[in-house]
Amino acid sequence: MSEHPPLYNERHSAAHLLAAAALELFPGTQLGTGPVTATGFYYDMLLPRPIVEADLGKLETIMCRLMTEGHQFMCQPVTAQAATQFFHDQPFKQELVDKFAQQQRALTLYKTGSFTDLCEGGHVVNTSQLDPKAFRLTKLAGAYWQADETRPQLTRIYGVLFQSEVDLKNYFEQQAQAELRDHRKLGKELDLFIFSELIGPGLPVYTPKGAKLRRLIQELSREQRELIGYEEVHTPNINKAELFKISGHYDKYKNDMLAVHSNYSTEEYFLKPMNCPQHTQVFAAQLRSYKDLPLRLADFANLYRDEKPGELSGLTRLRAFSQDDAHCFCREDQITEEFSRVLKAIETELTIYGMEYYVRLSIWDPAHKEKFLGDETVWDKAQTLLQGLLDDRKLNYVIGEGEAAFYGPKMDFIAKDSLGREWQISTIQIDFNMPQRFGLEYITADGSSQTPVMIHSALVGSPERFLAILIEHYGGNFPTWLAPVHVSLLAVSEKHNQYCLQLAEQFKVAGLRVTVNTDNETVGNKIRKATKDKTPYLVVIGDKEIESQQLALRKRGSKDTTTITLADFIGYVQTKIQQRDLTV
């Protein structure tokens, strides 16, 4: 368990040096904030002149000098009045001082050489601890101050920093691989999904191949849900605003919800951004006894969120998507068992997909209680309970302060793909607040009324987003069970077409997904096309194969051709599918 991820102090320190370098290179720069990222840091600033890519090298040179000069990071507690006076020429810093003072937060300044910043800390002792060869400034972007489009747009300068020069080199090699595996690029090449301007941004259309992949991901989650006792419900896409007002989503997320207008009613409606409020109504529809619990509900209905156009990104950030979403209503004495059930399902799924993972215990931010529902007593109770569950199972985890859902703490499962990149995928969340807000009750053994606990969970989160992750994880080379097409049948010439079509029917009866290429072109061209499509198995049919009643098989990734009987090949592929084997 740790409060900060690895290299946090180094990356935070580098952000300070970037700000110092910017003030030196661009006198008059107004500084915003400079947080740490998963691979480095960035700093937002209002520059006195436009910045170009060539300026990044100049900033790096200054930062390297500051590293080698060996400046101490010195902390100085300060009053709000003194901080305001110190930052008399830095309006964004003054605004932060006022904000923190209103929140009654302690203020500290960190001095590094001639540069001083408003900061809570988390630094190396001396800049000489930073390796000038292990960091790089990478890109420029625009960012509104405080993420508010009505505020000034600042320049955001990104950087990466690692433990060593070797780690930095490995990172850039990984980035090059990631570019080749970009799901937006491969999705188009493999004909999996499209976006249309006529349909709208963030609203994907899945081709037959893509729809098959999406359905297979959902089916595995359905299978795991059924194994741990969940039953599927289906809830409407449109809901009255009152539902979200009671749940608390209306006050928190109204601007991120898509409104719906009726021609015949003045009532306020929204496309639903989540399933949990609807599931409370399934519980509330009947009188429940303690014997009826746990009530486990799963839902795969579409969800909608009004994402900003600039934040949409392929399948990873959409306006229309689904979730392998579920909610369990249970007694407090059932929480441990219910968490264990979901935990087992998540572990099973991530193992099937071949992804490593770790757990993040996402808790509230006690300095920003206004962002969360419920009082401190409820949060302390829920967080202590979750931490105890993790400790009892001896699971390694990190703390994510401020990463909780607004209604309760959660366990987030951070999966690592084949390139070592981290993705927040699965989640289990405990919620004492929403059942209270909806007045949910069950009858206890002594006849009294009790409020149930609500457990939110997702095994892989959004199947659409997870599809994007899997495309990049596998590089488009899906394992046999998940591949949209298992076998490509390639006829050597026109006279072999009919036999290929007959074979295809036998494959389909056996449960194999198959395509037949009967185009009037060379078999070499057909092999190249099938290889580009990343089909797991290529079967070439010519005179020899028809006469011998055997198949010329070529597996994905191999140039060798082997001979196999029809029955053996079908049995081989069926086993790969049934076992969900990761290999071909």
Secondary structure, DSSP 8 states (H G I E B T S, - for coil): --SS-TTHHHHHHHHHHHHHHHHHHSTT-EE----B-SSEEEEEEE-SS---HHHHHHHHHHHHHHHHHT-BEEEEEE-HHHHHHHTTT-HHHHHHHHHHHHTT--EEEEEETTEEEE------SBGGGS-GGGEEEEEEEEEEGGG-TTS-EEEEEEEEE-SSHHHHHHHHHHHHHHHHH-HHHHHHHTT-EE--TTT-TT--EE-HHHHHHHHHHHHHHHHHHHHTT-EEE---SEEEHHHHHHHTHHHHHGGGS-EE--SS----EEE-S-SHHHHHHHHHTS-EEGGG--EEEEE--EEE----GGG-BTTTB-SEEE--EEEEEE-GGGHHHHHHHHHHHHHHHHHHTT-EEEEEEEE--GGGGGGSSS-HHHHHHHHHHHHHHHHHTT--EEEEET-SBTTB-EEEEEEE-TTS-EEEEEEEEEESHHHHHTT--EE-TTS-EE--EEEEEESSS-HHHHHHHHHHHHTT---TTT-S-SEEEEESSGGGHHHHHHHHHHHHHTT--EEEE--SS-HHHHHHHHHHTT-SEEEEE-HHHHHHTEEEEEETT----EEEEHHHHHHHHHHHHHHT-S--
